[in-house]
């Protein structure tokens, strides 16, 4: 009994989605058809006037196609009732049941199952057709919008005329796709409804077969009836053989006469040879039919033996072995007949084309047609042989099923069985559906729903294609950035940053393209949108914030690669600005990873934002009594002698302050950032030079007094403020002492 799990479950809401809008009726279709025919008349008038309008012929063809589709739709409305099914399960009466009657019920069930399988295959084919029409309609609508934008922007008359013609072509394609899509969608839902109705009839039939199977009998009267019908069929085969023999004798005589008449025409002789060969093949097939019919009674005797062996295990084993051998023999003969029939069909096609190519007054045409008829009769006889063999094989298979014996082929070698199991398992995994997504669109007042399944195979293909695209995108971005850096004389660090951003954009394009090639819509990931939103809200907001900050930094260019900046007390050179963080290489060689958001939210000192020079200062304490002007001149001489000190702006020596222990001088100078010497190194060089110069000229460097800051806690400060705000009181004598 077939399993009910093989049915195709219908999804909720399917029938509601397939119901057309009642407003889209015959009147609307007739109005649209009249409009299309008016368009055809206008286009035909332009053709008659020898108009040079662009794409005129293409518009005519599309309009004619649309008119045919609308006219057919008017004759056959979209909403069709389900075709009336055959009567319900045939009644068998009271037990016992004749095996022939049970075979009739089985034949009826097999016919319904064949129809249902055909409808399921048609529904799957229509699903693919609907998906293709949806894509075609979407592309045509995109073309309509594109041409409308181009027409609005165009200023040339000739170009506007060409664009207008392309717009009309795209609009016709949209309408054609809509009509075809509506009809295909209706057809697939009708196929599914018909399949569901057939399933509703099959279920009680399966239950009835399971109930009556144990009560079937094959008595002597049934065998006598089968024997009588076999004798009648054999007499008919004998008559057919006699007629075929007469035709063969006539053809052989005609072939001999043609050969005597000066050798005959080559084409006529070949046709007679084919006719004779076909007649001999027909005779052989009729003889085989006679043999099969003679053995039909033996098949029924084996079936009777199988029914009688149900209660005895030994008899059941012997009967099943005998029937299995007969099934194998019949199967081999049926396969040989099928192969022979396939060859005959191929020969018939070529012979039919040869006959159709002849002129009506050709003298060889009657002989060629006679040869073709002979080949057709031979093919029919071989097909009858195949059908009878398959029928007998089916009867024996049913007997084994009634005995409870599984019909299995001969066991294959164990490596072949393992390989077959691996193939079956891998295919099951490859086609396993991870999830599915539905996409709906409105067409002619009806909702067309497309179901896309995302399988393991599609996912693996997407991953492989994405990695291939990643490799291609990385090579392309590297080549483009190398050209840009060379042409625009950019720094290598900036080039690396630009390459990362370009690779990111290319990978986004690769991802969309790969999903498009794999026919996985972006809506398939809509289910992940909620989870992604929750994740962004709870855990990834900092990542998104840093990502957006990186985009702002890249376009605002307040901090660039190569700038010397101070961020959160760390000073160094910006080596890269990536998607999430900026890399800062300190002067001590240690690299700091700073999130991009800190560059926007915190205070950042950019030493090289507007220029690459920086001012530095050195404090020198001079002993009281030494000449400060001479000491200042000595400081300027030391600064001008150092190669890293810029002459423009010139260094300055300033008298900074009169300290308690020294005269405080300040040397200010400018230097280039990123030069051969760093700022601390230049300061050290200048201090060495100043010390030597002061020593040679007799100047003494004193220690300047530093400012002393009094630190008070909050309690002491509040007391001081209270005393400061109090009125003046004379100090007592005891306090003065």
Secondary structure, DSSP 8 states (H G I E B T S, - for coil): ---GGGS----TTHHHHH---TTS-HHHHHHHHHHHHHHHHHHHHHHHTT---TTHHHHHHHHHHHHHHHHHHHHS-S---------SS----SSSEEHHHHHHHHHHHHHHHHHHHHHHHHHHHHHHHHHHHHHHHHHHHHHHHHHHHHHHH---HHHHHHHHHHHHHHHHHHHHHHHHHHHHHHHHHHHHHHHHHHHHHHHHHHHHHHHHGGGEE--HHHHHHHHHHHHHHHHHHHHHHHHHHHHHHHHHHHHHHHHHTTT--HHHHHHHHHHHHHHHHHHHHHHHHHHHHHHHHHHHHHHHHHHHTSS-HHHHHHHHHHHHHHHHHHHHHHHHHHHHHHHHHHHHHHHHHHHHTS-TT-TTHHHHHHHHHHHHHHHHHHHHHHHHHHHHHHHHHHHHHHHT---------HHHHHHHHHHHHHHHHHT-EEEEEEEEEEETTEEEEEEEEEEHHHHHHHHHHHHHHHHHHHHHHHHHHHHHHHHHT--HHHHHHHHHHHHHHHHHHHHHHHHHHTT--GGGGTHHHHHHHHHHHHTSHHHHHHHHHHHHHHHH-SS-TT-EEEETTEEEEEEEE-SSEEEEEETTS-EEEEEHHHHHHS-EEETTSS-SEEEEEEEEEE-TTS-HHHHHHHHHHHHHHSTTB-SSS--EEEEEEE-SSSEEEEEEEEEETTSSS-HHHHHHHHHHHHHHHHHHHT--B------------HHHHHHHHHHHHS------HHHH-
